[in-house]
Amino acid sequence: MNKYELALVLRPDLDEEAKAAELQKVQDLIVRFEGTVDKVDDWGKKRLAYPIQKLNEGFYYFIDFSAAGTTPAEIESRVRIMESVLRYLIVRKEG
């Protein structure tokens, strides 16, 4: 099992229920592909470095998870098509 971190930026116009639902979808994807969610870090609404889809803010989340080597590709292919996700990045952590 490798350790990964998923950085996720959601649309700023989502209400609390929609944010929670989208975050839960991503966590369910990780579990579905035999990964385990270790920690979810909510940074709240932050200003973006540059406009994305004419938006200047987004909700930032960082999810630490453990999974097999093929899991990040599966997660990425599904997160890519989620309409509420502005940006995402999965990186492998050392050790």
TORZA-644706 format. One record per atom (N, C-alpha, C): residue number from 1; residue in one letter; x, y, z; atom name. Coordinates in pm, whole numbers. Atoms other than C-alpha are relative to their C-alpha. Layout:
<site><pos>NUM</pos><code>A</code><u>X</u><v>Y</v><w>Z</w><site>CA</site></site>
...
END
This chain:
<site><pos>1</pos><code>M</code><u>83</u><v>-119</v><w>0</w><site>N</site></site>
<site><pos>1</pos><code>M</code><u>0</u><v>0</v><w>0</w><site>CA</site></site>
<site><pos>1</pos><code>M</code><u>88</u><v>125</v><w>0</w><site>C</site></site>
<site><pos>2</pos><code>N</code><u>-71</u><v>-128</v><w>9</w><site>N</site></site>
<site><pos>2</pos><code>N</code><u>133</u><v>341</v><w>-102</w><site>CA</site></site>
<site><pos>2</pos><code>N</code><u>-85</u><v>109</v><w>64</w><site>C</site></site>
<site><pos>3</pos><code>K</code><u>71</u><v>-114</v><w>-59</w><site>N</site></site>
<site><pos>3</pos><code>K</code><u>42</u><v>669</v><w>64</w><site>CA</site></site>
<site><pos>3</pos><code>K</code><u>-8</u><v>112</v><w>-104</w><site>C</site></site>
<site><pos>4</pos><code>Y</code><u>25</u><v>-104</v><w>97</w><site>N</site></site>
<site><pos>4</pos><code>Y</code><u>-111</u><v>946</v><w>-148</w><site>CA</site></site>
<site><pos>4</pos><code>Y</code><u>-69</u><v>118</v><w>67</w><site>C</site></site>
<site><pos>5</pos><code>E</code><u>75</u><v>-117</v><w>-43</w><site>N</site></site>
<site><pos>5</pos><code>E</code><u>-248</u><v>1295</v><w>-107</w><site>CA</site></site>
<site><pos>5</pos><code>E</code><u>-77</u><v>53</v><w>-121</w><site>C</site></site>
<site><pos>6</pos><code>L</code><u>86</u><v>-56</v><w>104</w><site>N</site></site>
<site><pos>6</pos><code>L</code><u>-539</u><v>1428</v><w>-313</w><site>CA</site></site>
<site><pos>6</pos><code>L</code><u>-34</u><v>143</v><w>39</w><site>C</site></site>
<site><pos>7</pos><code>A</code><u>39</u><v>-140</v><w>-19</w><site>N</site></site>
<site><pos>7</pos><code>A</code><u>-571</u><v>1806</v><w>-337</w><site>CA</site></site>
<site><pos>7</pos><code>A</code><u>-121</u><v>24</v><w>-90</w><site>C</site></site>
<site><pos>8</pos><code>L</code><u>127</u><v>-14</v><w>70</w><site>N</site></site>
<site><pos>8</pos><code>L</code><u>-923</u><v>1901</v><w>-439</w><site>CA</site></site>
<site><pos>8</pos><code>L</code><u>-51</u><v>142</v><w>19</w><site>C</site></site>
<site><pos>9</pos><code>V</code><u>60</u><v>-134</v><w>-6</w><site>N</site></site>
<site><pos>9</pos><code>V</code><u>-1075</u><v>2242</v><w>-523</w><site>CA</site></site>
<site><pos>9</pos><code>V</code><u>-140</u><v>-10</v><w>-57</w><site>C</site></site>
<site><pos>10</pos><code>L</code><u>140</u><v>6</v><w>40</w><site>N</site></site>
<site><pos>10</pos><code>L</code><u>-1454</u><v>2257</v><w>-536</w><site>CA</site></site>
<site><pos>10</pos><code>L</code><u>-52</u><v>140</v><w>-30</w><site>C</site></site>
<site><pos>11</pos><code>R</code><u>62</u><v>-127</v><w>38</w><site>N</site></site>
<site><pos>11</pos><code>R</code><u>-1677</u><v>2531</v><w>-680</w><site>CA</site></site>
<site><pos>11</pos><code>R</code><u>-41</u><v>79</v><w>125</w><site>C</site></site>
<site><pos>12</pos><code>P</code><u>34</u><v>-81</v><w>-117</w><site>N</site></site>
<site><pos>12</pos><code>P</code><u>-1738</u><v>2824</v><w>-440</w><site>CA</site></site>
<site><pos>12</pos><code>P</code><u>-150</u><v>22</v><w>19</w><site>C</site></site>
<site><pos>13</pos><code>D</code><u>144</u><v>-24</v><w>-11</w><site>N</site></site>
<site><pos>13</pos><code>D</code><u>-2113</u><v>2840</v><w>-510</w><site>CA</site></site>
<site><pos>13</pos><code>D</code><u>-78</u><v>-120</v><w>56</w><site>C</site></site>
<site><pos>14</pos><code>L</code><u>67</u><v>116</v><w>-59</w><site>N</site></site>
<site><pos>14</pos><code>L</code><u>-2189</u><v>2502</v><w>-347</w><site>CA</site></site>
<site><pos>14</pos><code>L</code><u>-44</u><v>31</v><w>142</w><site>C</site></site>
<site><pos>15</pos><code>D</code><u>42</u><v>-16</v><w>-139</w><site>N</site></site>
<site><pos>15</pos><code>D</code><u>-2393</u><v>2499</v><w>-27</w><site>CA</site></site>
<site><pos>15</pos><code>D</code><u>62</u><v>-111</v><w>85</w><site>C</site></site>
<site><pos>16</pos><code>E</code><u>-65</u><v>95</v><w>-93</w><site>N</site></site>
<site><pos>16</pos><code>E</code><u>-2289</u><v>2299</v><w>281</w><site>CA</site></site>
<site><pos>16</pos><code>E</code><u>-34</u><v>-145</v><w>-34</w><site>C</site></site>
<site><pos>17</pos><code>E</code><u>41</u><v>137</v><w>31</w><site>N</site></site>
<site><pos>17</pos><code>E</code><u>-2491</u><v>1990</v><w>184</w><site>CA</site></site>
<site><pos>17</pos><code>E</code><u>67</u><v>-51</v><w>-128</w><site>C</site></site>
<site><pos>18</pos><code>A</code><u>-61</u><v>40</v><w>126</w><site>N</site></site>
<site><pos>18</pos><code>A</code><u>-2355</u><v>1984</v><w>-171</w><site>CA</site></site>
<site><pos>18</pos><code>A</code><u>150</u><v>-25</v><w>17</w><site>C</site></site>
<site><pos>19</pos><code>K</code><u>-143</u><v>22</v><w>-26</w><site>N</site></site>
<site><pos>19</pos><code>K</code><u>-1994</u><v>2023</v><w>-49</w><site>CA</site></site>
<site><pos>19</pos><code>K</code><u>22</u><v>-133</v><w>70</w><site>C</site></site>
<site><pos>20</pos><code>A</code><u>-14</u><v>126</v><w>-75</w><site>N</site></site>
<site><pos>20</pos><code>A</code><u>-2040</u><v>1738</v><w>198</w><site>CA</site></site>
<site><pos>20</pos><code>A</code><u>-27</u><v>-119</v><w>-91</w><site>C</site></site>
<site><pos>21</pos><code>A</code><u>33</u><v>109</v><w>91</w><site>N</site></site>
<site><pos>21</pos><code>A</code><u>-2199</u><v>1521</v><w>-72</w><site>CA</site></site>
<site><pos>21</pos><code>A</code><u>114</u><v>-27</v><w>-99</w><site>C</site></site>
<site><pos>22</pos><code>E</code><u>-110</u><v>16</v><w>95</w><site>N</site></site>
<site><pos>22</pos><code>E</code><u>-1916</u><v>1584</v><w>-321</w><site>CA</site></site>
<site><pos>22</pos><code>E</code><u>123</u><v>-60</v><w>68</w><site>C</site></site>
<site><pos>23</pos><code>L</code><u>-115</u><v>53</v><w>-74</w><site>N</site></site>
<site><pos>23</pos><code>L</code><u>-1650</u><v>1518</v><w>-59</w><site>CA</site></site>
<site><pos>23</pos><code>L</code><u>-22</u><v>-148</v><w>33</w><site>C</site></site>
<site><pos>24</pos><code>Q</code><u>32</u><v>140</v><w>-30</w><site>N</site></site>
<site><pos>24</pos><code>Q</code><u>-1828</u><v>1195</v><w>39</w><site>CA</site></site>
<site><pos>24</pos><code>Q</code><u>13</u><v>-87</v><w>-125</w><site>C</site></site>
<site><pos>25</pos><code>K</code><u>-15</u><v>75</v><w>126</w><site>N</site></site>
<site><pos>25</pos><code>K</code><u>-1838</u><v>1086</v><w>-328</w><site>CA</site></site>
<site><pos>25</pos><code>K</code><u>146</u><v>-35</v><w>-25</w><site>C</site></site>
<site><pos>26</pos><code>V</code><u>-143</u><v>23</v><w>22</w><site>N</site></site>
<site><pos>26</pos><code>V</code><u>-1461</u><v>1125</v><w>-353</w><site>CA</site></site>
<site><pos>26</pos><code>V</code><u>53</u><v>-105</v><w>99</w><site>C</site></site>
<site><pos>27</pos><code>Q</code><u>-44</u><v>98</v><w>-100</w><site>N</site></site>
<site><pos>27</pos><code>Q</code><u>-1405</u><v>934</v><w>-28</w><site>CA</site></site>
<site><pos>27</pos><code>Q</code><u>-54</u><v>-139</v><w>-33</w><site>C</site></site>
<site><pos>28</pos><code>D</code><u>57</u><v>129</v><w>40</w><site>N</site></site>
<site><pos>28</pos><code>D</code><u>-1639</u><v>658</v><w>-150</w><site>CA</site></site>
<site><pos>28</pos><code>D</code><u>76</u><v>-61</v><w>-118</w><site>C</site></site>
<site><pos>29</pos><code>L</code><u>-82</u><v>50</v><w>111</w><site>N</site></site>
<site><pos>29</pos><code>L</code><u>-1433</u><v>633</v><w>-471</w><site>CA</site></site>
<site><pos>29</pos><code>L</code><u>128</u><v>-64</v><w>50</w><site>C</site></site>
<site><pos>30</pos><code>I</code><u>-125</u><v>54</v><w>-56</w><site>N</site></site>
<site><pos>30</pos><code>I</code><u>-1118</u><v>580</v><w>-268</w><site>CA</site></site>
<site><pos>30</pos><code>I</code><u>-26</u><v>-137</v><w>62</w><site>C</site></site>
<site><pos>31</pos><code>V</code><u>33</u><v>127</v><w>-66</w><site>N</site></site>
<site><pos>31</pos><code>V</code><u>-1283</u><v>305</v><w>-62</w><site>CA</site></site>
<site><pos>31</pos><code>V</code><u>-41</u><v>-105</v><w>-103</w><site>C</site></site>
<site><pos>32</pos><code>R</code><u>47</u><v>93</v><w>104</w><site>N</site></site>
<site><pos>32</pos><code>R</code><u>-1443</u><v>150</v><w>-372</w><site>CA</site></site>
<site><pos>32</pos><code>R</code><u>116</u><v>-69</v><w>-71</w><site>C</site></site>
<site><pos>33</pos><code>F</code><u>-117</u><v>57</v><w>67</w><site>N</site></site>
<site><pos>33</pos><code>F</code><u>-1100</u><v>96</v><w>-528</w><site>CA</site></site>
<site><pos>33</pos><code>F</code><u>104</u><v>-49</v><w>100</w><site>C</site></site>
<site><pos>34</pos><code>E</code><u>-80</u><v>69</v><w>-102</w><site>N</site></site>
<site><pos>34</pos><code>E</code><u>-964</u><v>-72</v><w>-214</w><site>CA</site></site>
<site><pos>34</pos><code>E</code><u>104</u><v>89</v><w>66</w><site>C</site></site>
<site><pos>35</pos><code>G</code><u>-86</u><v>-91</v><w>-73</w><site>N</site></site>
<site><pos>35</pos><code>G</code><u>-807</u><v>234</v><w>-57</w><site>CA</site></site>
<site><pos>35</pos><code>G</code><u>-61</u><v>32</v><w>136</w><site>C</site></site>
<site><pos>36</pos><code>T</code><u>51</u><v>-42</v><w>-130</w><site>N</site></site>
<site><pos>36</pos><code>T</code><u>-842</u><v>371</v><w>295</w><site>CA</site></site>
<site><pos>36</pos><code>T</code><u>31</u><v>148</v><w>19</w><site>C</site></site>
<site><pos>37</pos><code>V</code><u>-17</u><v>-144</v><w>-24</w><site>N</site></site>
<site><pos>37</pos><code>V</code><u>-895</u><v>738</v><w>382</w><site>CA</site></site>
<site><pos>37</pos><code>V</code><u>62</u><v>16</v><w>138</w><site>C</site></site>
<site><pos>38</pos><code>D</code><u>-70</u><v>-20</v><w>-127</w><site>N</site></site>
<site><pos>38</pos><code>D</code><u>-648</u><v>839</v><w>652</w><site>CA</site></site>
<site><pos>38</pos><code>D</code><u>-39</u><v>132</v><w>66</w><site>C</site></site>
<site><pos>39</pos><code>K</code><u>27</u><v>-131</v><w>-58</w><site>N</site></site>
<site><pos>39</pos><code>K</code><u>-724</u><v>1209</v><w>697</w><site>CA</site></site>
<site><pos>39</pos><code>K</code><u>-59</u><v>91</v><w>-107</w><site>C</site></site>
<site><pos>40</pos><code>V</code><u>57</u><v>-101</v><w>89</w><site>N</site></site>
<site><pos>40</pos><code>V</code><u>-937</u><v>1484</v><w>542</w><site>CA</site></site>
<site><pos>40</pos><code>V</code><u>25</u><v>136</v><w>65</w><site>C</site></site>
<site><pos>41</pos><code>D</code><u>-34</u><v>-133</v><w>-51</w><site>N</site></site>
<site><pos>41</pos><code>D</code><u>-809</u><v>1839</v><w>585</w><site>CA</site></site>
<site><pos>41</pos><code>D</code><u>-79</u><v>104</v><w>-79</w><site>C</site></site>
<site><pos>42</pos><code>D</code><u>85</u><v>-101</v><w>63</w><site>N</site></site>
<site><pos>42</pos><code>D</code><u>-1062</u><v>2117</v><w>512</w><site>CA</site></site>
<site><pos>42</pos><code>D</code><u>64</u><v>137</v><w>20</w><site>C</site></site>
<site><pos>43</pos><code>W</code><u>-62</u><v>-132</v><w>-8</w><site>N</site></site>
<site><pos>43</pos><code>W</code><u>-895</u><v>2450</v><w>432</w><site>CA</site></site>
<site><pos>43</pos><code>W</code><u>-102</u><v>111</v><w>-19</w><site>C</site></site>
<site><pos>44</pos><code>G</code><u>104</u><v>-101</v><w>18</w><site>N</site></site>
<site><pos>44</pos><code>G</code><u>-1223</u><v>2628</v><w>360</w><site>CA</site></site>
<site><pos>44</pos><code>G</code><u>10</u><v>71</v><w>-135</w><site>C</site></site>
<site><pos>45</pos><code>K</code><u>3</u><v>-77</v><w>125</w><site>N</site></site>
<site><pos>45</pos><code>K</code><u>-1283</u><v>2891</v><w>93</w><site>CA</site></site>
<site><pos>45</pos><code>K</code><u>124</u><v>88</v><w>-9</w><site>C</site></site>
<site><pos>46</pos><code>K</code><u>-122</u><v>-78</v><w>23</w><site>N</site></site>
<site><pos>46</pos><code>K</code><u>-965</u><v>3044</v><w>-48</w><site>CA</site></site>
<site><pos>46</pos><code>K</code><u>-6</u><v>64</v><w>-139</w><site>C</site></site>
<site><pos>47</pos><code>R</code><u>-11</u><v>-66</v><w>130</w><site>N</site></site>
<site><pos>47</pos><code>R</code><u>-886</u><v>3280</v><w>-332</w><site>CA</site></site>
<site><pos>47</pos><code>R</code><u>92</u><v>-83</v><w>-90</w><site>C</site></site>
<site><pos>48</pos><code>L</code><u>-81</u><v>72</v><w>97</w><site>N</site></site>
<site><pos>48</pos><code>L</code><u>-753</u><v>3111</v><w>-645</w><site>CA</site></site>
<site><pos>48</pos><code>L</code><u>112</u><v>90</v><w>-52</w><site>C</site></site>
<site><pos>49</pos><code>A</code><u>-113</u><v>-76</v><w>54</w><site>N</site></site>
<site><pos>49</pos><code>A</code><u>-420</u><v>3217</v><w>-794</w><site>CA</site></site>
<site><pos>49</pos><code>A</code><u>-37</u><v>66</v><w>-132</w><site>C</site></site>
<site><pos>50</pos><code>Y</code><u>45</u><v>-54</v><w>128</w><site>N</site></site>
<site><pos>50</pos><code>Y</code><u>-594</u><v>3277</v><w>-1128</w><site>CA</site></site>
<site><pos>50</pos><code>Y</code><u>-144</u><v>-48</v><w>-21</w><site>C</site></site>
<site><pos>51</pos><code>P</code><u>140</u><v>41</v><w>21</w><site>N</site></site>
<site><pos>51</pos><code>P</code><u>-957</u><v>3261</v><w>-1246</w><site>CA</site></site>
<site><pos>51</pos><code>P</code><u>-10</u><v>-134</v><w>-73</w><site>C</site></site>
<site><pos>52</pos><code>I</code><u>31</u><v>127</v><w>63</w><site>N</site></site>
<site><pos>52</pos><code>I</code><u>-1090</u><v>2918</v><w>-1338</w><site>CA</site></site>
<site><pos>52</pos><code>I</code><u>-150</u><v>0</v><w>-27</w><site>C</site></site>
<site><pos>53</pos><code>Q</code><u>140</u><v>-6</v><w>40</w><site>N</site></site>
<site><pos>53</pos><code>Q</code><u>-1421</u><v>2909</v><w>-1529</w><site>CA</site></site>
<site><pos>53</pos><code>Q</code><u>-66</u><v>127</v><w>52</w><site>C</site></site>
<site><pos>54</pos><code>K</code><u>45</u><v>-132</v><w>-45</w><site>N</site></site>
<site><pos>54</pos><code>K</code><u>-1461</u><v>3279</v><w>-1439</w><site>CA</site></site>
<site><pos>54</pos><code>K</code><u>-29</u><v>7</v><w>150</w><site>C</site></site>
<site><pos>55</pos><code>L</code><u>14</u><v>1</v><w>-146</w><site>N</site></site>
<site><pos>55</pos><code>L</code><u>-1444</u><v>3195</v><w>-1067</w><site>CA</site></site>
<site><pos>55</pos><code>L</code><u>133</u><v>39</v><w>63</w><site>C</site></site>
<site><pos>56</pos><code>N</code><u>-122</u><v>-47</v><w>-66</w><site>N</site></site>
<site><pos>56</pos><code>N</code><u>-1197</u><v>3357</v><w>-828</w><site>CA</site></site>
<site><pos>56</pos><code>N</code><u>27</u><v>-70</v><w>133</w><site>C</site></site>
<site><pos>57</pos><code>E</code><u>-15</u><v>69</v><w>-129</w><site>N</site></site>
<site><pos>57</pos><code>E</code><u>-1250</u><v>3136</v><w>-518</w><site>CA</site></site>
<site><pos>57</pos><code>E</code><u>-37</u><v>-146</v><w>-16</w><site>C</site></site>
<site><pos>58</pos><code>G</code><u>35</u><v>141</v><w>-1</w><site>N</site></site>
<site><pos>58</pos><code>G</code><u>-1284</u><v>2769</v><w>-433</w><site>CA</site></site>
<site><pos>58</pos><code>G</code><u>17</u><v>-57</v><w>139</w><site>C</site></site>
<site><pos>59</pos><code>F</code><u>-14</u><v>71</v><w>-127</w><site>N</site></site>
<site><pos>59</pos><code>F</code><u>-1319</u><v>2529</v><w>-141</w><site>CA</site></site>
<site><pos>59</pos><code>F</code><u>111</u><v>-103</v><w>-14</w><site>C</site></site>
<site><pos>60</pos><code>Y</code><u>-118</u><v>85</v><w>7</w><site>N</site></site>
<site><pos>60</pos><code>Y</code><u>-990</u><v>2350</v><w>-75</w><site>CA</site></site>
<site><pos>60</pos><code>Y</code><u>-12</u><v>-116</v><w>100</w><site>C</site></site>
<site><pos>61</pos><code>Y</code><u>-6</u><v>119</v><w>-84</w><site>N</site></site>
<site><pos>61</pos><code>Y</code><u>-965</u><v>1994</v><w>62</w><site>CA</site></site>
<site><pos>61</pos><code>Y</code><u>126</u><v>-78</v><w>-33</w><site>C</site></site>
<site><pos>62</pos><code>F</code><u>-116</u><v>88</v><w>18</w><site>N</site></site>
<site><pos>62</pos><code>F</code><u>-662</u><v>1771</v><w>113</w><site>CA</site></site>
<site><pos>62</pos><code>F</code><u>-32</u><v>-132</v><w>66</w><site>C</site></site>
<site><pos>63</pos><code>I</code><u>37</u><v>133</v><w>-49</w><site>N</site></site>
<site><pos>63</pos><code>I</code><u>-729</u><v>1398</v><w>151</w><site>CA</site></site>
<site><pos>63</pos><code>I</code><u>123</u><v>-89</v><w>-5</w><site>C</site></site>
<site><pos>64</pos><code>D</code><u>-109</u><v>97</v><w>-7</w><site>N</site></site>
<site><pos>64</pos><code>D</code><u>-454</u><v>1163</v><w>269</w><site>CA</site></site>
<site><pos>64</pos><code>D</code><u>-63</u><v>-139</v><w>-3</w><site>C</site></site>
<site><pos>65</pos><code>F</code><u>53</u><v>135</v><w>8</w><site>N</site></site>
<site><pos>65</pos><code>F</code><u>-518</u><v>801</v><w>170</w><site>CA</site></site>
<site><pos>65</pos><code>F</code><u>109</u><v>-99</v><w>-34</w><site>C</site></site>
<site><pos>66</pos><code>S</code><u>-90</u><v>110</v><w>33</w><site>N</site></site>
<site><pos>66</pos><code>S</code><u>-346</u><v>465</v><w>135</w><site>CA</site></site>
<site><pos>66</pos><code>S</code><u>-71</u><v>-88</v><w>-101</w><site>C</site></site>
<site><pos>67</pos><code>A</code><u>62</u><v>81</v><w>104</w><site>N</site></site>
<site><pos>67</pos><code>A</code><u>-406</u><v>251</v><w>-172</w><site>CA</site></site>
<site><pos>67</pos><code>A</code><u>107</u><v>-71</v><w>-81</w><site>C</site></site>
<site><pos>68</pos><code>A</code><u>-89</u><v>72</v><w>91</w><site>N</site></site>
<site><pos>68</pos><code>A</code><u>-257</u><v>16</v><w>-429</w><site>CA</site></site>
<site><pos>68</pos><code>A</code><u>42</u><v>95</v><w>-112</w><site>C</site></site>
<site><pos>69</pos><code>G</code><u>-58</u><v>-85</v><w>104</w><site>N</site></site>
<site><pos>69</pos><code>G</code><u>-61</u><v>155</v><w>-723</w><site>CA</site></site>
<site><pos>69</pos><code>G</code><u>-95</u><v>40</v><w>-112</w><site>C</site></site>
<site><pos>70</pos><code>T</code><u>92</u><v>-31</v><w>109</w><site>N</site></site>
<site><pos>70</pos><code>T</code><u>-352</u><v>147</v><w>-971</w><site>CA</site></site>
<site><pos>70</pos><code>T</code><u>-116</u><v>90</v><w>43</w><site>C</site></site>
<site><pos>71</pos><code>T</code><u>114</u><v>-76</v><w>-51</w><site>N</site></site>
<site><pos>71</pos><code>T</code><u>-603</u><v>328</v><w>-748</w><site>CA</site></site>
<site><pos>71</pos><code>T</code><u>0</u><v>147</v><w>-40</w><site>C</site></site>
<site><pos>72</pos><code>P</code><u>5</u><v>-141</v><w>38</w><site>N</site></site>
<site><pos>72</pos><code>P</code><u>-496</u><v>689</v><w>-819</w><site>CA</site></site>
<site><pos>72</pos><code>P</code><u>-49</u><v>26</v><w>-142</w><site>C</site></site>
<site><pos>73</pos><code>A</code><u>46</u><v>-16</v><w>138</w><site>N</site></site>
<site><pos>73</pos><code>A</code><u>-555</u><v>646</v><w>-1192</w><site>CA</site></site>
<site><pos>73</pos><code>A</code><u>-151</u><v>-18</v><w>-10</w><site>C</site></site>
<site><pos>74</pos><code>E</code><u>145</u><v>23</v><w>-1</w><site>N</site></site>
<site><pos>74</pos><code>E</code><u>-905</u><v>510</v><w>-1126</w><site>CA</site></site>
<site><pos>74</pos><code>E</code><u>-73</u><v>119</v><w>60</w><site>C</site></site>
<site><pos>75</pos><code>I</code><u>63</u><v>-115</v><w>-67</w><site>N</site></site>
<site><pos>75</pos><code>I</code><u>-988</u><v>796</v><w>-889</w><site>CA</site></site>
<site><pos>75</pos><code>I</code><u>6</u><v>121</v><w>-92</w><site>C</site></site>
<site><pos>76</pos><code>E</code><u>-19</u><v>-115</v><w>88</w><site>N</site></site>
<site><pos>76</pos><code>E</code><u>-847</u><v>1055</v><w>-1129</w><site>CA</site></site>
<site><pos>76</pos><code>E</code><u>-97</u><v>-2</v><w>-117</w><site>C</site></site>
<site><pos>77</pos><code>S</code><u>89</u><v>9</v><w>117</w><site>N</site></site>
<site><pos>77</pos><code>S</code><u>-1054</u><v>928</v><w>-1422</w><site>CA</site></site>
<site><pos>77</pos><code>S</code><u>-144</u><v>34</v><w>36</w><site>C</site></site>
<site><pos>78</pos><code>R</code><u>136</u><v>-31</v><w>-42</w><site>N</site></site>
<site><pos>78</pos><code>R</code><u>-1373</u><v>972</v><w>-1218</w><site>CA</site></site>
<site><pos>78</pos><code>R</code><u>-15</u><v>142</v><w>54</w><site>C</site></site>
<site><pos>79</pos><code>V</code><u>5</u><v>-136</v><w>-52</w><site>N</site></site>
<site><pos>79</pos><code>V</code><u>-1290</u><v>1300</v><w>-1042</w><site>CA</site></site>
<site><pos>79</pos><code>V</code><u>6</u><v>101</v><w>-114</w><site>C</site></site>
<site><pos>80</pos><code>R</code><u>-16</u><v>-89</v><w>116</w><site>N</site></site>
<site><pos>80</pos><code>R</code><u>-1200</u><v>1456</v><w>-1378</w><site>CA</site></site>
<site><pos>80</pos><code>R</code><u>-135</u><v>43</v><w>-58</w><site>C</site></site>
<site><pos>81</pos><code>I</code><u>128</u><v>-31</v><w>63</w><site>N</site></site>
<site><pos>81</pos><code>I</code><u>-1564</u><v>1443</v><w>-1494</w><site>CA</site></site>
<site><pos>81</pos><code>I</code><u>-105</u><v>53</v><w>99</w><site>C</site></site>
<site><pos>82</pos><code>M</code><u>93</u><v>-57</v><w>-98</w><site>N</site></site>
<site><pos>82</pos><code>M</code><u>-1724</u><v>1572</v><w>-1172</w><site>CA</site></site>
<site><pos>82</pos><code>M</code><u>-13</u><v>150</v><w>-25</w><site>C</site></site>
<site><pos>83</pos><code>E</code><u>23</u><v>-140</v><w>36</w><site>N</site></site>
<site><pos>83</pos><code>E</code><u>-1881</u><v>1910</v><w>-1252</w><site>CA</site></site>
<site><pos>83</pos><code>E</code><u>36</u><v>98</v><w>111</w><site>C</site></site>
<site><pos>84</pos><code>S</code><u>-26</u><v>-92</v><w>-111</w><site>N</site></site>
<site><pos>84</pos><code>S</code><u>-1827</u><v>2059</v><w>-906</w><site>CA</site></site>
<site><pos>84</pos><code>S</code><u>149</u><v>13</v><w>32</w><site>C</site></site>
<site><pos>85</pos><code>V</code><u>-145</u><v>-5</v><w>-26</w><site>N</site></site>
<site><pos>85</pos><code>V</code><u>-1449</u><v>1996</v><w>-910</w><site>CA</site></site>
<site><pos>85</pos><code>V</code><u>66</u><v>95</v><w>-99</w><site>C</site></site>
<site><pos>86</pos><code>L</code><u>-73</u><v>-94</v><w>87</w><site>N</site></site>
<site><pos>86</pos><code>L</code><u>-1245</u><v>2289</v><w>-1043</w><site>CA</site></site>
<site><pos>86</pos><code>L</code><u>137</u><v>-54</v><w>-35</w><site>C</site></site>
<site><pos>87</pos><code>R</code><u>-134</u><v>56</v><w>20</w><site>N</site></site>
<site><pos>87</pos><code>R</code><u>-901</u><v>2131</v><w>-996</w><site>CA</site></site>
<site><pos>87</pos><code>R</code><u>23</u><v>-114</v><w>99</w><site>C</site></site>
<site><pos>88</pos><code>Y</code><u>-38</u><v>111</v><w>-88</w><site>N</site></site>
<site><pos>88</pos><code>Y</code><u>-748</u><v>1817</v><w>-845</w><site>CA</site></site>
<site><pos>88</pos><code>Y</code><u>144</u><v>-37</v><w>-31</w><site>C</site></site>
<site><pos>89</pos><code>L</code><u>-136</u><v>49</v><w>22</w><site>N</site></site>
<site><pos>89</pos><code>L</code><u>-403</u><v>1668</v><w>-803</w><site>CA</site></site>
<site><pos>89</pos><code>L</code><u>26</u><v>-113</v><w>99</w><site>C</site></site>
<site><pos>90</pos><code>I</code><u>-36</u><v>113</v><w>-85</w><site>N</site></site>
<site><pos>90</pos><code>I</code><u>-294</u><v>1330</v><w>-668</w><site>CA</site></site>
<site><pos>90</pos><code>I</code><u>152</u><v>-16</v><w>-4</w><site>C</site></site>
<site><pos>91</pos><code>V</code><u>-144</u><v>20</v><w>-8</w><site>N</site></site>
<site><pos>91</pos><code>V</code><u>65</u><v>1296</v><w>-547</w><site>CA</site></site>
<site><pos>91</pos><code>V</code><u>29</u><v>-114</v><w>95</w><site>C</site></site>
<site><pos>92</pos><code>R</code><u>-45</u><v>108</v><w>-89</w><site>N</site></site>
<site><pos>92</pos><code>R</code><u>245</u><v>1002</v><w>-392</w><site>CA</site></site>
<site><pos>92</pos><code>R</code><u>90</u><v>58</v><w>106</w><site>C</site></site>
<site><pos>93</pos><code>K</code><u>-81</u><v>-50</v><w>-109</w><site>N</site></site>
<site><pos>93</pos><code>K</code><u>392</u><v>1072</v><w>-52</w><site>CA</site></site>
<site><pos>93</pos><code>K</code><u>119</u><v>-93</v><w>25</w><site>C</site></site>
<site><pos>94</pos><code>E</code><u>-120</u><v>79</v><w>-30</w><site>N</site></site>
<site><pos>94</pos><code>E</code><u>739</u><v>956</v><w>48</w><site>CA</site></site>
<site><pos>94</pos><code>E</code><u>-19</u><v>-82</v><w>126</w><site>C</site></site>
<site><pos>95</pos><code>G</code><u>-2</u><v>84</v><w>-120</w><site>N</site></site>
<site><pos>95</pos><code>G</code><u>781</u><v>671</v><w>296</w><site>CA</site></site>
<site><pos>95</pos><code>G</code><u>-126</u><v>-66</v><w>17</w><site>C</site></site>
END
